[in-house]
Amino acid sequence: MNYLRDHKKFDRSILEFEGLDSGHNYVEQDHLVAEELKVRIEEATNALPDKCRKIFLLNRMENKKYHEIATELNISVKTVEAQMSKALRIMRTRLAEFYNR
């Protein structure tokens, strides 16, 4: 039941018919998971090294391209690529538990 709920590959009426729907409010549960994820993303972002965090935020929050970031910070595009790679590796590690929910 958890697998089906989590992957949303089912018709909820089937669960009700089979008596498997325990009456949980899935919308509320999804909202709680989303809020928890939001907090964890913020914590993971704040844990990034300063330069890495700045580049990550410019790219992900301000939607700037690598060459724009490089120009703005007066660094090479390769440095931006390396810092983004590092940031994404750290973020994936810190948020791994949310990948399989």
C-alpha positions as CSV (number, residue, x, y, z in Angstrom):
1,M,0.0,0.0,0.0
2,N,2.8,2.4,0.9
3,Y,4.6,1.7,-2.4
4,L,1.4,2.4,-4.4
5,R,0.6,5.5,-2.4
6,D,4.1,6.9,-2.7
7,H,4.4,6.2,-6.4
8,K,0.8,7.3,-7.1
9,K,0.3,4.6,-9.7
10,F,-3.1,3.6,-8.6
11,D,-6.7,4.6,-8.5
12,R,-7.5,5.5,-4.9
13,S,-11.0,3.9,-5.3
14,I,-9.2,0.5,-5.7
15,L,-7.7,1.0,-2.2
16,E,-11.1,1.9,-0.8
17,F,-12.8,-1.0,-2.5
18,E,-10.2,-3.4,-1.1
19,G,-10.5,-1.8,2.3
20,L,-6.8,-0.7,2.2
21,D,-7.4,3.0,2.5
22,S,-6.9,3.7,6.1
23,G,-8.5,7.2,5.8
24,H,-5.2,9.0,5.8
25,N,-5.3,12.5,4.4
26,Y,-2.7,12.0,1.6
27,V,-2.8,15.7,0.7
28,E,-1.8,16.7,4.2
29,Q,0.9,14.0,4.3
30,D,2.3,15.2,1.0
31,H,2.2,18.8,2.3
32,L,4.2,17.7,5.4
33,V,6.8,15.9,3.3
34,A,7.1,18.9,1.1
35,E,7.6,21.2,4.1
36,E,10.2,18.9,5.5
37,L,12.0,18.7,2.2
38,K,12.0,22.5,1.9
39,V,13.6,22.8,5.4
40,R,16.2,20.1,4.5
41,I,17.0,21.8,1.2
42,E,17.6,25.1,3.1
43,E,19.8,23.4,5.7
44,A,21.8,21.6,3.0
45,T,22.2,24.8,1.0
46,N,23.4,26.7,4.1
47,A,25.9,23.9,4.8
48,L,27.6,24.4,1.4
49,P,31.0,26.3,1.4
50,D,30.5,30.0,0.8
51,K,31.7,30.2,-2.8
52,C,29.9,27.0,-3.7
53,R,26.7,28.2,-2.1
54,K,26.8,31.5,-3.9
55,I,27.3,29.8,-7.3
56,F,24.6,27.3,-6.5
57,L,22.1,29.9,-5.6
58,L,22.8,32.1,-8.6
59,N,22.2,29.1,-10.8
60,R,19.2,27.4,-9.1
61,M,17.4,30.4,-7.5
62,E,18.2,33.2,-10.0
63,N,18.3,30.9,-13.0
64,K,21.6,32.3,-14.2
65,K,23.6,30.4,-16.8
66,Y,27.1,29.3,-16.0
67,H,28.7,32.0,-18.3
68,E,26.6,34.7,-16.6
69,I,27.7,33.6,-13.2
70,A,31.3,33.4,-14.3
71,T,31.1,37.0,-15.7
72,E,29.4,38.3,-12.6
73,L,31.9,36.7,-10.2
74,N,34.9,37.3,-12.5
75,I,35.8,33.6,-12.5
76,S,36.1,31.0,-15.3
77,V,33.2,28.9,-16.5
78,K,35.2,25.8,-15.6
79,T,35.3,27.1,-12.0
80,V,31.5,27.5,-12.0
81,E,31.1,24.0,-13.4
82,A,33.4,22.5,-10.8
83,Q,31.6,24.4,-7.9
84,M,28.2,23.3,-9.2
85,S,29.3,19.7,-9.5
86,K,30.5,19.9,-5.9
87,A,27.3,21.6,-4.7
88,L,25.1,19.0,-6.4
89,R,27.1,16.1,-5.0
90,I,26.8,17.6,-1.5
91,M,23.0,18.2,-2.0
92,R,22.4,14.7,-3.3
93,T,24.2,13.2,-0.3
94,R,22.4,15.4,2.2
95,L,18.9,14.8,0.6
96,A,19.4,11.1,-0.3
97,E,16.5,10.0,1.9
98,F,14.0,11.9,-0.2
99,Y,14.9,10.2,-3.4
100,N,13.0,7.0,-2.7
101,R,9.9,8.4,-1.0
